Amino acid sequence: MNPFSHRRTLLLGLGGSALLASCAVAPPPAKDEDVGDLLWPMPPELPRYAWETTLRSVADVQSETKDEEFRRRMLGTSRAEILAVEKPSCIAARDGRIYVGDGVRRHIVVFDAARRRVFQFGIRPPGTLSKPAAIALDRDGRVYVADTTLRRVFVYDALGLHQITIGTPAELQRPTGVAVSRDGSRIYVIDRADNDSDLHRVLVYGADGKLLQEIGRRGKGEGEFNVPVQATVTPDGNLHVLDAGNFRVQSFDAQGRYLRSFGQVGNGLGQFARPRALTCDDAGRLYVTDGSFGNVQIFTDRGELLLTIGRASTRDRPGRYGLISGVAVDNTGRIYVADQLYQKVDVIRPVPEAEGKALQAKARG
């Protein structure tokens, strides 16, 4: 049974397989005519992505037992009012599990769509979290969480059991991002200290937690950083760092050698005003969220703009964002967009070409 059948057609199979919906996009229930933005790009262009559902409460995933229903009715609450996440600060997704860092509740919430449940971790020692700021996954399902308050990176298995802790307060000043190679052999920690410090850098650790290398320093030149915030590793092993204060993404090879950069400050396509998060997909494309634009910009790994998704809005609707934060892409190509103001995660699915052409033809009449 489909875990989201009561809302949209999201089918996440075990092992990362997916059955994409083949029907036209249907708007969610709304009290007015503004149903949000459902397709990107909009017809008459060929749609490539469609809004699929929004995650914010346990009701969006988890079935309710009769005992739970009885207790809830006695308390006079709605399941939709039981928020699973209060302040989504970061996000990662793979194999039907969506991991969301909650900056208020100080733990990781997991929407396990394939198994129709919601669970949490990072709430018990030795893996207790204080302020999760970034999440990364390796191909074996290990979860890497950077904690800015505790100045460490905690590593868990896919179910949230603590495995190892990386870094110490003596090494890390303010870890705001974490990225990992697919095999887990190299862990990259974004460490930006404070705004008055020159320690804006990337620290590289091995799988055993040993510090291997330091990349960069504060500055504007090639390989230098000014308020780096997030990072990701593409399938080719290259490291990409969101250098927010310099309004760019910088790329390095696996040994930390500078390759190239793209981006500049501005309010046009391909430019950045308040870049907040960075991720990649299995094809190596890069996804950057911007807090001012309220959107996700999709680039090739060399900085060619492919598409934008979302926009800033004072109304909570699909594809509309008040304070966009994290972004993730799973192995089905779905995009997960976290918004702190509207306390939600939008799920956006790729549209098969045949479906896109049907929508395009319908729009043309």
N, C-alpha and C positions, 0 to 999 in steps of 0.2 A: 504493500500500500504506500502511496506517495505521501511523504511527510508534510508536504505543503499543499495537498490537494484542496484544502478548504480555502486557499487564497489564490494560488497561481500554479502553473505547471512546472514545478521544479523537481526533477528526478535525479537524485544523486545516488549512483549505485556503489556497491562495495568495490574496492580496488581502484577507484578513480574513474570508472566508466560513467558515461552520462547519456541519457536519452533526451535530446533537445525537443522542445515542443514544436510541433509543425503547424499549429493553428495560428490564426492572426492574433495580435495582441489585444487583450480585452482590458478595459480600464477597471481599476479597483472601485469599490463602492465609494461614493462621494455625495455630499449634501448639496454641492453646487456643480457647475459645469467645469470647473478647473480640476482636472484629474491629474495634473502634473505632466511631466515630460516622459514619454514612454518609448521613444525610438530615437536612435542616433546613427547616422544623420536622419533627419526627417524626410519623408517622401516630398517631392518627386525624386530626391536622391535615393540611392540604393541603401536601405537600412542594414547596418552591420551589427547593432546591439539593440536589445530591448530590455526594459525594466521587467523584472520577474516577480520579486516580492520584497518585503521589508521585514527585517528581524529586529525586534526590540523586547519581546516578552516571551515567557515560557510557552505561551499559547501558540506561538508561531512555529514551534517544533514539536513539543512534547505532548503526548496523549495524557489525558486526565483520568485517574482512577475514580471509582465511585466514592471511595472514602475521601479523596481530595476534593471532589465536587461537593460532597456534603459539608465538609469543613469550610470551604470557601463560601458556600451559600449561607451558612450560619453567620459568617463574618460580614456578609453583604458586599463582597468584593467581586470584581470581574477579573478573569484570567488575563485579559489584555492590560489590566492595570498593574500586574505583577511584573515589573521591569526586570529583565535578566541582566541588563547592563545600564549603569547610571551615567557614566562618562567614558565613552569609548575613546581611549587614547592611542591605541595601536591595534593592528589586525594582521592575521595571516590565515591562509586556508589551503587545505589539500585533502584529497580522499574523503570528501564529505564532511570534514570537520572544519568549523570556522572558529578560530581562536581570537578572542577579543580581550585586550587589556583594559581594565576598569580603573581609572585614576582616582575615583572616589572610594570604591569598595576595596581597592588594593589587592586585586587578585585577577586571575584569568578566567573568563567565562568561555565555555565551549558549547557552541551550537552543533550538536552531532546530528546532522540532518538525516544521514542514512539510517541511524539507529533510533531516531525520534526521541531524543533526550537532550537535556541541558545539564551540564555539570561544571564545577569550578575546581581550580587548583591554585597553588601558591598561598595557601592559608595555613599550612602546617610546617614546622621546622623539619629538616634544615632548609627547606625551599620556600620559606615564608617571604612574601613580597611586601614592599612598602609603597613604591611608586613605579609600576611598570610603564616603560616609555617606548619600548620597541620589541617586536617579536619577529623571529626568523625560524624557518624550518629547513632541515636537510632532507635528502631523499629517503632516509630511513625513518622519517617521522619524528625525529627528536625536535624538541621545542626549545628555542633559545630566547630568554627574556632579559633585556637590559633594565636594570633598576637604578634610577638616578639618585634616589635617596641613600640606598645601601651601597652604591658604587660598586656593583658587581653584576655579572651575568650569570643567571641561573639556567641550568640545562635540565630538562625533564624528558621523559618518554612521551609518547603520543597520548597517554592517558593521564599525564600530569604527575607521575612519580619522579621525585628528584633524583638526578643522576650525578651531577657534578656542579661545583660552583667555580666560575672563572673570574680572575681578577680580584684585586683587593683595594680598599680605600687608599692604600699607599701608592698604588699604580694608577687608579682611575679617579679623575677629579669630578667629572659629571657625564657619565655615559648616557647619551640620548638616542643612540642607534646601535643596531647590531645586524650583521649579515654573515652568512656562512656559505662556504663552498658546498656543492652538492654532496660530496662525500664526507663532509664534516671535518675535514683535516685542517681547515683554516677558518678561524673565527675572527671577524673584523668588528671592532668596537669603536664607534664614534665617541670621542671624548673631547668635549669642548670647554671644559672648565667654566669660567665666568667671562663676562664681557670685557673685563679689564686684564685678562690673562692672555699670554701668548700660546698657551697650551690648547690650541685648536688643532686636532690631529686624529689619526686613526691608529689604534693599537691592534696588532695582529697576534693571535694566540693559536697554539696548536690544540689538537683534540684533547690532550692531557692537561690543558690549562696553562702550559708554559708560554711565557711571553717571547715571541719570536722577532718582532719587528715593530718599528714606529714609522708611520708615513706622515709627512707634512709638518707644517708649522703654520702660525698665523700669518696671513698676508693675502695679496691679490694675484700673485704670480702663478705660473703653472705648478700644480702640485701643492699649492698653499691653500689654506682654508680661512674663512671668516664666518663663524657660527655654522659649522657643519651640523646637520641634524639627523639625517638618516642615510642608509646605504643599502645596496642590494648587489648580489652576485649573479650574473647571467650564466646560462649553461656553458658558455665557452670559458668560464673561469675568471672573466674580467670583473673587477670591482668598480662600482659606480657610486659616487658620493654626492648627495644633495648638499651643496655648498650654499646654504640659504643666504648668508650675508653678502655673498658675491653674486647671487641670483643666477646660479648656473649648476649644471651637473658635470662633475669631473670623472673621467674614466682612467683606470689603471689596470695593468696586467696582474696576474696572480702573484708576481714578485714585488708588486708595489711601484712599478715604473709607470710614470705618467704617459698616457696615450693621447688624450684629447679632451675637449670640453665643449659644451653648448649651453645657450641660454643667456639672457640679459634682462635687466630691469625694464619694465614697461607694462602697458596694458593691452598689447596686441597679441595675436595668435603666436604661440611659441615663446612668448616672453613670460616673466614671472614678476609678481608683486609681493606675494607672501607665501613662498613655497614651503610646504609642511611635511610631506611624506613622499616616499619613493619606493617603488617595487618593480619587478619585471615578470614576464611570463615565460613559458617554456620555449617560445620562439625568440627570446632575447629582446623583445620590445620593452620600453621603459615607460612607467606610468608615474606622473607627478601630480600631486594635489596642490591646490593653491587656495589659501584661506580668504584672500580678497576676491578672487573670481568665483569661488565656490564650485570649482570644476576639477576634473581629471583630464590632463593632457597626455596623449599617447604619442610616443616618439619611437623612431628606430633607435638602435643603440648608438648611432652616429648623430642623433639630434634632429632628424627630419620629422616634422610634425605630421602625424597621420590623422588624428581625430581628437575632438574634445567632447567630454561627456559631463553633463550637469551644469548648474549655474546657481549663483547666489540668490537667495529669496527670503522674504520674511514670512513665507507660508510653508508649512511642512507638507510637501507633496513629493511623489516619486521624482527623482532626478533634481530636486531642489534642496539646497543646503544652507544652513545658517552659520555653522562653524565646522567646516569639513576638516577631518583630521587624517586618519589612516586610510590606506588603500591596499588591497591584496588581489592577486589573481591566482586561481587554482588550476589544477591540471585538466579541467574541462574547459578552460578559457573564460569562466565566469569571473566578473569583477565584483569585488565587495568594497563598498564605500562607507566609511564610518563618519558620523556627524555627531559632535558633542552637544550642540544646542538642542537638536531634535531627538537626541538619545536613540539613535537608530543605526542600522546597517542596511543599506540598499544592496540588493542582489541584482546584477545586470548580466544577462546571458548573451552569448554570441548568437546571431541570427543566421541560420543556414541560408545559402544563396537562393535556393528555390523559394523559401518563405519570403526573403527580402524582395525578390522579383515580383512575387504575388502582391505584396503590400505596395510596391512601387506602381504596378499596373492598376491596382484598385484606386490609388490616389490620382492617377492620370485619367480615370474614368473610362 
